[in-house]
Amino acid sequence: MSYTLDELREGKVFLVDKPLDWTSFDVVKKIRYNIRKAHNLKKFKVGHAGTLDPKATGLLIICVGKFTKKIDEYQAQEKVYTGKIKLGATTESYDTEKPENKQFSISHITPDLIHETTKQFLGEIDQFPPMHSAIKLNGKRLYELARAGEEAEIKPRKITISKFEITNIDMPYVSFKVTCGKGTYIRSLAYDFGKALNSGAYLVKLRREQIGDFNVKNAKNGVLENDYFKLPE
């Protein structure tokens, strides 16, 4: 399916199943480039409604034309994630982007303790964003400061987690499903979950399943119906 330039300018929402190791901005750049090339344009408005880390896959809402004004509205909606946490170790990035840097005992961790500990993270809680994140501090991204070896005073943010369900336990791996509000870092949740278990933990797999009423099932495995974005061959 393709759209006329007038239709694109009036605004469209595209659903992309973001591939592993792509940044959210990589997807935006590819769609913007393809629209500009298809319609011989120098500029065109394209944006995403909620960053997904490179090591995450799943639903990315892309807004084009006048619908870029809806980005804040979409970002504010609840999100559903599934994923897997490894217990007994940590990494600097809180996920697999960095190698394990510390190991911890998991001999005391039981399934009952795992399920009981999830309750500590329900409702409105304070969360510290990861140092390896795109949040800006004094004009610089935190990940830029982290790569330069600079320290930064990160302040906690209020987030809301309405559901934290453990779907499988295969030690040292724990699979989960989380429903949460805007600004939640699942990497930080994994790290904090490990601390709450008197151990360590980091995120080894993450997939965004849903944002509001938008579901990744409608993203057609990374290919938009209009072909403005396709997975690499």
Secondary structure, DSSP 8 states (H G I E B T S, - for coil): ----HHHHHH-EEEEEEE-TT--HHHHHHHHHHHHHHHHT-S---EEESS---TTEEEEEEEEEGGGGGGHHHHHTS-EEEEEEEEESEEETTSSTTS-EEEE---TT--HHHHHHHGGGGSEEEEE---SSSS-EETTEEHHHHHHTT-------EEEEEEEEEEEEEETTEEEEEEEE-TT--HHHHHHHHHHHTTS-EEEEEEEEEEETTEEGGGGGGG--TTSSS----
